[in-house]
């Protein structure tokens, strides 16, 4: 084996091995890594495909939903024949065809305040592919409390954003201390999405995950990358850990997971 890789792996990952930014060392780290993708929909689809293609050793997929025909306009890991199937099972099938060496751990259920901590403890990095504010606060809190880096992505109509939350260097609550008022942002199923947009954002999330896992490059820590797909622009917003943050600040008040639906509805479940 060359550099600890089998001949098949050396061929499969040849274009990574030839990059000084990845090399044999980085590829070995990817092969040993465990990444949990929460939400196997618009963002989780491209992210999971590229993480599997890159050779992440174990991919966990968590999603309680079923594939719908309306998903196929943007959720590229799913197929017409998968309509009605569990998103986790449907995606696992496609990932196995892409790279059979990747182990796919199936979690066909919702990530909740009751199971998030135990689930996150099994992985090295969490990738947020969810589409609700309650889920985003939950994932950020759970990742921080379990000491896991979190690659956050979100989309709305024609715009998207990506950032990385690393424990000790800010969290989702530093960016958004309070959720938006109920009704200000439309419910996900009722809001349109430009089909290629989640492909752009989810692919950037995969790139950020690979950078964090290999320890190379300049991850989006303390930076939000904002994308407007109609103007085809990217801009950057910098932020810092908020010393007054209720989760990661100097005097935190959140030491356990809370009722996130209540928090988003009222802003008071802390």
ChimeraX attribute file (.defattr): number of C-alpha atoms within 10 A of each C-alpha:
attribute: neighborCount
match mode: 1-to-1
recipient: residues
	/A:1	9
	/A:2	9
	/A:3	12
	/A:4	12
	/A:5	15
	/A:6	11
	/A:7	10
	/A:8	10
	/A:9	16
	/A:10	18
	/A:11	12
	/A:12	15
	/A:13	17
	/A:14	14
	/A:15	12
	/A:16	18
	/A:17	19
	/A:18	11
	/A:19	11
	/A:20	11
	/A:21	15
	/A:22	21
	/A:23	17
	/A:24	21
	/A:25	14
	/A:26	21
	/A:27	27
	/A:28	19
	/A:29	18
	/A:30	24
	/A:31	18
	/A:32	14
	/A:33	19
	/A:34	22
	/A:35	26
	/A:36	25
	/A:37	26
	/A:38	23
	/A:39	25
	/A:40	33
	/A:41	29
	/A:42	29
	/A:43	33
	/A:44	32
	/A:45	25
	/A:46	25
	/A:47	30
	/A:48	31
	/A:49	22
	/A:50	21
	/A:51	25
	/A:52	26
	/A:53	17
	/A:54	21
	/A:55	26
	/A:56	27
	/A:57	20
	/A:58	22
	/A:59	23
	/A:60	23
	/A:61	26
	/A:62	23
	/A:63	23
	/A:64	16
	/A:65	17
	/A:66	19
	/A:67	24
	/A:68	17
	/A:69	14
	/A:70	10
	/A:71	17
	/A:72	18
	/A:73	13
	/A:74	20
	/A:75	23
	/A:76	21
	/A:77	23
	/A:78	28
	/A:79	16
	/A:80	11
	/A:81	10
	/A:82	19
	/A:83	17
	/A:84	13
	/A:85	15
	/A:86	19
	/A:87	27
	/A:88	26
	/A:89	22
	/A:90	20
	/A:91	27
	/A:92	25
	/A:93	16
	/A:94	17
	/A:95	24
	/A:96	15
	/A:97	10
	/A:98	14
	/A:99	17
	/A:100	14
	/A:101	17
	/A:102	21
	/A:103	18
	/A:104	24
	/A:105	17
	/A:106	17
	/A:107	18
	/A:108	17
	/A:109	15
	/A:110	15
	/A:111	20
	/A:112	18
	/A:113	18
	/A:114	11
	/A:115	12
	/A:116	18
	/A:117	20
	/A:118	12
	/A:119	17
	/A:120	22
	/A:121	15
	/A:122	13
	/A:123	19
	/A:124	18
	/A:125	24
	/A:126	24
	/A:127	29
	/A:128	26
	/A:129	30
	/A:130	23
	/A:131	19
	/A:132	14
	/A:133	18
	/A:134	18
	/A:135	22
	/A:136	20
	/A:137	24
	/A:138	22
	/A:139	27
	/A:140	25
	/A:141	26
	/A:142	26
	/A:143	25
	/A:144	24
	/A:145	19
	/A:146	17
	/A:147	16
	/A:148	19
	/A:149	25
	/A:150	29
	/A:151	29
	/A:152	28
	/A:153	26
	/A:154	23
	/A:155	24
	/A:156	18
	/A:157	15
	/A:158	18
	/A:159	21
	/A:160	20
	/A:161	23
	/A:162	23
	/A:163	26
	/A:164	26
	/A:165	25
	/A:166	21
	/A:167	18
	/A:168	12
	/A:169	18
	/A:170	24
	/A:171	31
	/A:172	24
	/A:173	20
	/A:174	21
	/A:175	16
	/A:176	11
	/A:177	16
	/A:178	15
	/A:179	15
	/A:180	14
	/A:181	11
	/A:182	12
	/A:183	8
	/A:184	7
	/A:185	11
	/A:186	11
	/A:187	11
	/A:188	13
	/A:189	10
	/A:190	7
	/A:191	10
	/A:192	11
	/A:193	18
	/A:194	16
	/A:195	16
	/A:196	15
	/A:197	23
	/A:198	31
	/A:199	20
	/A:200	17
	/A:201	28
	/A:202	32
	/A:203	22
	/A:204	22
	/A:205	32
	/A:206	23
	/A:207	18
	/A:208	26
	/A:209	26
	/A:210	27
	/A:211	19
	/A:212	22
	/A:213	21
	/A:214	19
	/A:215	14
	/A:216	14
	/A:217	12
	/A:218	9
	/A:219	18
	/A:220	21
	/A:221	21
	/A:222	18
	/A:223	16
	/A:224	19
	/A:225	18
	/A:226	19
	/A:227	21
	/A:228	17
	/A:229	16
	/A:230	10
	/A:231	9
	/A:232	9
	/A:233	10
	/A:234	13
	/A:235	10
	/A:236	14
	/A:237	10
	/A:238	12
	/A:239	14
	/A:240	13
	/A:241	20
	/A:242	18
	/A:243	14
	/A:244	14
	/A:245	21
	/A:246	17
	/A:247	25
	/A:248	25
	/A:249	19
	/A:250	12
	/A:251	11
	/A:252	12
	/A:253	13
	/A:254	15
	/A:255	14
	/A:256	12
	/A:257	19
	/A:258	17
	/A:259	15
	/A:260	21
	/A:261	16
	/A:262	13
	/A:263	17
	/A:264	20
	/A:265	16
	/A:266	14
	/A:267	16
	/A:268	11
	/A:269	13
	/A:270	15
